[in-house]
Amino acid sequence: MIDFHLEPRSGVAPYMQLVHQVQQALRLGMLDVGDQLPTVKQVVAKIAINPNTVLKAYRELERQGLVAPQPGRGTFVTATLADDTLDAHAELKTALQAWITRAREAGLDDAAIQALFDTTIRKAPQVTP
Amino acid sequence: MNTPVLSTDTLTKRYGRHTALTEATLDIPAGRIVGLVGPNGAGKSTLLALAAGLIRPTSGHIHVLGRTPAADAHQLADVGFVAQDTPVYATLTVADHLTMGKRLNPTWDDTFARTRIQQIGLDPTKKAGRLSGGQKAQLALTIAAAKRPKLLIFDEPVAALDPLARRAFLQNLMEFVAELDISVILSSHLIGDVERVCDHLIVLAESRVQVAGEIDDLTANHHRLIGPRGTLDTLPDGIDLIAADHTDRQTTLIVHNTTGHPLDLPGADTIGLEDMVLTYLHRAEGLTAPTLQETRA
């Protein structure tokens, strides 16, 4: 079972924050196929959030094929994100480290690097699977 | 479930020469948790009191759960109202409050009420006057919910509570919503709380509804556009200008995209709920948000 939290100042819609947290847990292997997500009532009692928001997040995860509801029992993980991307992590990290070195050599400080990354990722076209 | 929980048509309330609410037209589906935000004196309490049937409109129409507020005993039983500062009877005990609730409400769910009081950890023999602010709020919430209404209305339920009590109150309220399938309308000054617990928003200022709708739609469709001065003078159809700010070099616009399609303009970024609400409140007061003023002549 995983725990949710809500970051009010993030600018990310609350239901997307929950979606991201489940995706993150799947990527890092904290959640696996067959694991149960907390029930709506457990989530609302824990973090004082609108039940519709939790339902919306779970519907979105279902749409992405990551979880499936089992009537009367709860919502269960049906797919994992770990295998697909974990292999690529090491290579991407090396490339990113090389890029950061180049950026620092070019005279950018960390704040400038962060800003450049943020604006670029925001403008890069999103490929939805 | 198809009957709107609240629908109003040019709803107006005047007190003498003072207009507390001007031509409010709203349509809110059932099953929502509605946040009502706006500055003091905006008309929030007036709108809530009209919905609860405590006062009558001067003109216009209001329907709550499809009927006139406080029309009869049925309608009264369907709506739970908790006034500002969650009032309780100071000299009565917690148990007295439950007995009174049971005697006064034909739909009272006594098991529910007693279980909740136990879960919150309230001592039934304690006089309500000796409870903390948070405990009073929890008692008022429990009584309002135990009559099993279809709509719960709260006027600033958490304004006087410390952060811990506030969170506990909201946790409890959300549990009720998950368990009882009810709609909620609550007013609050705390946009963070509204974003957390509400899915529908009404912004009220200067006695008028400034904007209303599903929060996810509103935040997805409000944008900040920043560009060199002179480049943002015309906007496409369906992109409503909410606020504009200029320095001699730069123009910053807040726009509402009502086209139903994603906004395709350079330099557009979404704004958070708090900034969006503040933009509407500033506009209602005829102010623009404070910006850096050019001191050069």
Interface residues (C-beta under 8 A of the other chain):
Chain A: L6 P8 R9 G11 A13 P14 Y15 V40 K41 V44 A45 K46 I47 A48 I49 N50 P51 N52 T53 K56 R122
Chain B: G31 R32 I33 R167 L170 Q171 L173 M174 E175 V177 A178 E179 G192 E195 R196 V197 C198 D199 D216 T219 A220 D269 T270 G272
